[in-house]
Amino acid sequence: MVRPACQNKTARAGTRTRRLRAIIMTPETASKASSTALNGYRVSVDETPEDEWNALLPLFDDASIYQTWAYGAVRWGEKQLSHLVLRKNAAVVGMAQVRVIRVPLIGSGIAYIRWGPLYRLRGSISHGEALVALMEAIREEYANRRGLMVRILPNIFQGSTCAADFARICQEAGFAADEAHPSYRTLLVSLEETLEQIRKRLDQKWRNQLNASERNGLSIEEGQSDELYARFLTIYDEMMGRKRFETTVDARQFGRLQRSLPADLKMHILLCEKDGKDQAGLVSTSVGDTGIYLLGATSEAGMKSKGAYLLQWQMIKRLKERGCRWYDLGGINPETNPGVYHFKAGLGGVESRQCSRRELSGSWISSACVMLPERLSGAIEAWRHRRKPALLNATK
């Protein structure tokens, strides 16, 4: 799978990773803003205000809603956020929003980067040098200086032209791949062709449903308002009550996020209605060069009117207008959710997996504080899964 273009022109890092120091710092010491020079780059930590961060995000093709200040503040709380910015000749060339979780009193813990760091500047064909400096800066600040375990979930997909460089640079910086952890799995729809060509690429049955929806007298309303999102939630609640499946998605949390995001970073909401009744809704985001399908809902009436097909096609049009090159259909699991997978597969995307997460620890104490609870939680979850069939058999 070839994802966003990244030329393989990376210069090899000059030195291997140095031995890391085990440092335990107090939250007060570690939270102080700092600015340091690193191999010709200027690194600033916790010196960038929220409005400036928001203005810088669209400079990067690999930016996403998961690196917005609002996402971090709503999801985890602003006190847990740290922001690192890398500059060269006064120009910003890299960024990372980091969630920092510390164990009280001892100060050890984890620095977590979700869908980052950001380094693929729009219009640039060579990104490797910036990534080398960025990984060094992250290592020095969060592992060496703060003594934390650093975990990175990159916005890079396996098989892309960025993947090999990313893997090599991470290895040279001391970040090991966690192959055992399951990677995000999704379908990516290329938006670089014409709408006519994209429509021809749709599965024949999916295209037939789209044709039917266009004849069903549906009208589309779209925007970013709280009122539109409230209407979407009504459809979503009806669908969840009807299907009764478990989900980790908090649709109301996304509503709070929408209120916190600045206008140019807000999620886009699409609703279709017929005879004054909402039939289906879709929520997506597009900060970098990839649009992401976040939430979807269909009412019982919408199942008959095929509103979801019409909204997906409308979203493809909107993402192309915004200059997006890809449409990420928001995750798939053919084994546990075959119905949703079948629907998404009809859009003609290519199945892709995110690159493995990377980890590096600044102290064995931080590693223990992170890994032991995770292993205990995993063991309990596995026990629950083993116990569930036994309980079902006992009730037969």
Backbone hydrogen bonds, N-H to C=O, Kabsch-Sander energy under -0.5 kcal/mol:
donor,donor_aa,acceptor,acceptor_aa,energy
3,R,1,M,-0.7
7,Q,125,I,-1.0
9,K,7,Q,-1.9
17,T,172,E,-0.6
23,I,21,R,-0.9
23,I,362,G,-0.5
25,M,23,I,-0.6
25,M,146,R,-0.7
30,A,26,T,-2.4
31,S,27,P,-1.8
32,K,29,T,-1.0
34,S,45,V,-1.9
36,T,43,V,-2.7
38,L,41,Y,-3.2
41,Y,38,L,-2.0
42,R,87,R,-2.9
43,V,36,T,-3.6
43,V,41,Y,-0.5
44,S,42,R,-0.5
44,S,85,V,-2.6
45,V,34,S,-3.4
46,D,83,H,-3.1
53,W,49,P,-2.3
54,N,50,E,-2.6
55,A,51,D,-1.5
56,L,52,E,-1.8
57,L,53,W,-1.8
59,L,56,L,-2.1
60,F,57,L,-2.1
61,D,120,R,-3.1
62,D,120,R,-0.5
63,A,60,F,-1.1
67,Q,64,S,-1.7
68,T,65,I,-1.5
72,G,68,T,-1.8
73,A,69,W,-2.5
74,V,70,A,-2.8
75,R,71,Y,-2.7
76,W,72,G,-2.4
77,G,72,G,-1.2
80,Q,77,G,-1.6
81,L,78,E,-1.5
82,S,98,V,-2.3
84,L,96,A,-2.6
85,V,44,S,-2.7
86,L,94,G,-3.0
87,R,42,R,-2.8
88,K,91,A,-2.6
91,A,88,K,-1.8
93,V,86,L,-2.9
94,G,86,L,-1.4
95,M,118,L,-2.0
96,A,84,L,-2.0
98,V,82,S,-3.3
98,V,96,A,-0.5
99,R,112,Y,-3.1
100,V,80,Q,-3.5
100,V,98,V,-0.6
101,I,99,R,-0.6
101,I,110,I,-2.6
103,V,108,S,-3.7
106,I,104,P,-2.1
107,G,103,V,-2.2
110,I,101,I,-2.2
111,A,149,M,-3.0
112,Y,99,R,-3.1
112,Y,110,I,-0.5
113,I,151,R,-2.7
114,R,112,Y,-0.6
115,W,113,I,-0.6
115,W,153,L,-2.0
116,G,153,L,-1.0
118,L,95,M,-2.9
121,L,119,Y,-1.5
122,R,59,L,-2.8
124,S,121,L,-1.8
131,L,127,H,-2.0
132,V,128,G,-2.3
133,A,129,E,-2.0
134,L,130,A,-2.5
135,M,131,L,-2.7
136,E,132,V,-1.9
137,A,133,A,-2.2
138,I,134,L,-2.4
139,R,135,M,-2.3
140,E,136,E,-2.7
141,E,137,A,-2.4
142,Y,138,I,-2.4
143,A,138,I,-0.7
143,A,139,R,-1.3
144,N,139,R,-2.8
145,R,140,E,-2.4
146,R,141,E,-1.0
147,G,143,A,-0.9
148,L,142,Y,-2.5
149,M,109,G,-2.6
150,V,148,L,-0.5
150,V,360,L,-4.1
151,R,111,A,-2.8
152,I,358,R,-3.0
153,L,113,I,-3.0
156,I,154,P,-1.2
158,Q,353,R,-3.1
160,S,157,F,-1.9
163,A,160,S,-0.7
164,A,160,S,-0.6
166,F,162,C,-2.5
167,A,163,A,-2.5
168,R,164,A,-2.2
169,I,165,D,-2.7
170,C,166,F,-2.5
171,Q,167,A,-2.1
172,E,168,R,-2.3
173,A,169,I,-1.6
174,G,170,C,-0.5
174,G,171,Q,-1.1
175,F,170,C,-2.8
176,A,174,G,-0.6
176,A,359,E,-2.7
178,D,357,R,-2.7
179,E,177,A,-1.0
181,H,178,D,-0.9
186,T,352,S,-2.7
188,L,350,V,-2.2
189,V,187,L,-0.5
189,V,327,Y,-2.6
190,S,188,L,-0.6
191,L,325,R,-2.5
198,I,194,T,-2.5
199,R,195,L,-2.5
200,K,196,E,-1.8
201,R,197,Q,-1.3
202,L,198,I,-0.6
202,L,199,R,-0.9
203,D,346,G,-2.6
207,R,203,D,-3.0
208,N,204,Q,-2.0
209,Q,205,K,-1.9
210,L,206,W,-2.2
211,N,207,R,-2.6
212,A,208,N,-2.1
213,S,209,Q,-2.4
214,E,210,L,-1.9
215,R,211,N,-0.6
215,R,212,A,-1.0
216,N,213,S,-1.2
218,L,213,S,-0.6
219,S,273,E,-2.3
221,E,271,L,-3.1
223,G,269,I,-1.9
229,Y,225,S,-1.7
230,A,226,D,-2.4
231,R,227,E,-1.8
232,F,228,L,-2.1
233,L,229,Y,-2.4
234,T,230,A,-1.5
235,I,231,R,-1.6
236,Y,232,F,-2.6
237,D,233,L,-3.0
238,E,234,T,-1.8
239,M,235,I,-2.4
240,M,236,Y,-2.7
241,G,237,D,-2.2
242,R,238,E,-1.7
243,K,239,M,-2.9
244,R,240,M,-2.4
251,A,249,V,-0.8
254,F,250,D,-1.5
255,G,251,A,-1.1
256,R,252,R,-1.8
257,L,253,Q,-2.2
258,Q,254,F,-2.3
259,R,255,G,-1.6
260,S,256,R,-1.1
260,S,257,L,-0.5
261,L,257,L,-1.8
265,L,262,P,-1.9
266,K,262,P,-0.7
266,K,263,A,-0.9
268,H,284,S,-2.8
269,I,223,G,-2.8
270,L,282,L,-2.7
271,L,221,E,-2.8
272,C,280,A,-2.1
273,E,219,S,-2.5
274,K,277,K,-2.4
277,K,274,K,-1.6
279,Q,272,C,-3.5
280,A,272,C,-1.2
281,G,297,A,-2.8
282,L,270,L,-2.3
283,V,295,L,-2.8
284,S,268,H,-2.3
285,T,292,I,-1.8
287,V,290,T,-0.5
288,G,63,A,-0.9
289,D,61,D,-2.5
291,G,326,W,-2.8
292,I,285,T,-2.9
293,Y,328,D,-2.9
294,L,283,V,-2.1
294,L,292,I,-0.7
295,L,283,V,-1.8
297,A,281,G,-2.2
299,S,279,Q,-2.8
303,M,299,S,-1.2
304,K,300,E,-0.7
304,K,301,A,-0.7
305,S,301,A,-1.5
306,K,302,G,-1.1
307,G,302,G,-1.2
309,Y,306,K,-0.8
310,L,306,K,-1.2
311,L,307,G,-2.2
312,Q,308,A,-2.0
313,W,309,Y,-1.9
314,Q,310,L,-2.1
315,M,311,L,-2.4
316,I,312,Q,-2.0
317,K,313,W,-1.7
318,R,314,Q,-2.2
319,L,315,M,-2.7
320,K,316,I,-2.0
321,E,317,K,-2.0
322,R,318,R,-1.6
323,G,320,K,-1.3
324,C,319,L,-2.4
325,R,289,D,-2.9
326,W,289,D,-1.5
327,Y,189,V,-1.8
328,D,291,G,-3.5
329,L,187,L,-2.5
329,L,327,Y,-0.6
332,I,185,R,-2.3
337,N,333,N,-2.7
341,Y,337,N,-1.9
342,H,338,P,-2.5
343,F,339,G,-1.9
344,K,340,V,-2.5
345,A,341,Y,-2.9
346,G,342,H,-1.0
346,G,343,F,-0.5
347,L,344,K,-1.9
348,G,345,A,-1.5
350,V,188,L,-2.5
352,S,186,T,-2.8
354,Q,184,Y,-2.7
355,C,156,I,-3.2
358,R,152,I,-2.4
359,E,176,A,-2.4
360,L,150,V,-2.0
362,G,148,L,-1.7
367,S,363,S,-1.8
368,A,364,W,-2.3
369,C,365,I,-2.5
370,V,366,S,-1.6
371,M,367,S,-3.2
372,L,368,A,-1.6
374,E,370,V,-1.4
375,R,371,M,-2.6
376,L,372,L,-2.2
377,S,373,P,-2.6
378,G,374,E,-2.4
379,A,375,R,-2.2
380,I,376,L,-2.2
381,E,377,S,-2.3
382,A,378,G,-2.3
383,W,379,A,-2.1
384,R,380,I,-2.1
385,H,381,E,-2.0
386,R,382,A,-2.1
387,R,383,W,-2.1
388,K,384,R,-1.8
390,A,386,R,-0.8
391,L,387,R,-2.1
392,L,388,K,-2.1
393,N,389,P,-2.4
394,A,390,A,-1.8
395,T,391,L,-1.0
396,K,393,N,-1.0
